[in-house]
Amino acid sequence: MAQVLSVNLAHPRPNPDDENNITGIDKRPVVGTVAVRAPGPMHGGLGSGLVGDTIGDRQHHGGDDQAVYAYAREDLDGWQTELDHQIANGGFGENLTTAGLDVTNAVIGERWRVGSAGLELEVSRPRIPCRTFAAWLQINGWVKTFTRTAIPGAYLRLIRPGPVCAGDEIVVTDRPEHNITVAVVFRALTLEPQLLPEILRADALPVPLRELAERRSSAG
């Protein structure tokens, strides 16, 4: 059974890459139920889709297309082995640490019903690593390593609000037939630009990524 292992909220702290600003990348499991609602636009909205969470960099993170970030515990375990370093749930800054679900190979536009109280999410895009992520983990060359490995986890947008808590079952209720996965979009945007025309087949791809892919494809 696919499920939520933990729900993780930010402990705001100075950004390790820029101490003049606050980051919410330090996310830790919480006990109990967390409400999830649409955060609105990236610029001027509420930031995260989870009530009580914090988004520090509102220029690049948060908003409706990045309302919730999910990462698979199985993939965290793989990184633990590769890095010889313990990684707790929330250690990659994810809101939902999952089990039994191949998050990175989820299809763009795939919908998840989470728990039994109505929460519904839609897979929207991959996470692109940034300097804050590297500074948080304190691993030299982390952005290049993360990019090369191409296991980015998935951002999700909200379809229907509701609560979420550890132990909630995740059920994939709909999966588009185009087979454009989170991993394919990530590779197209990073190391394999020849895939850019292909990802345009995903109707649920966020508008900014669609426009970026169109520009790069035209220039290319």
Buried (B, 14 or more C-beta within 10 A) or exposed (E): EBBBBBBBBBEBBEBBBBEEEBBBBBBBBBEEBBEBBBBBEBEEBBBBBBEEBBBBBBEEBBBBBBBBBBBBBBBBEBBBEEEEEEBBBBBBBBBBBBBEBBBBBBBBBBBBBBBEEEBBBBBBBBBBBBEBBBBBBEBEEBBEBBBEEBBBBBBBBBBBBBBBBBEBBBBBEEEBEBEBBBBBBBBBBBEEBEBBBBBBEBEBBBEEBBEBBEEBBEEE
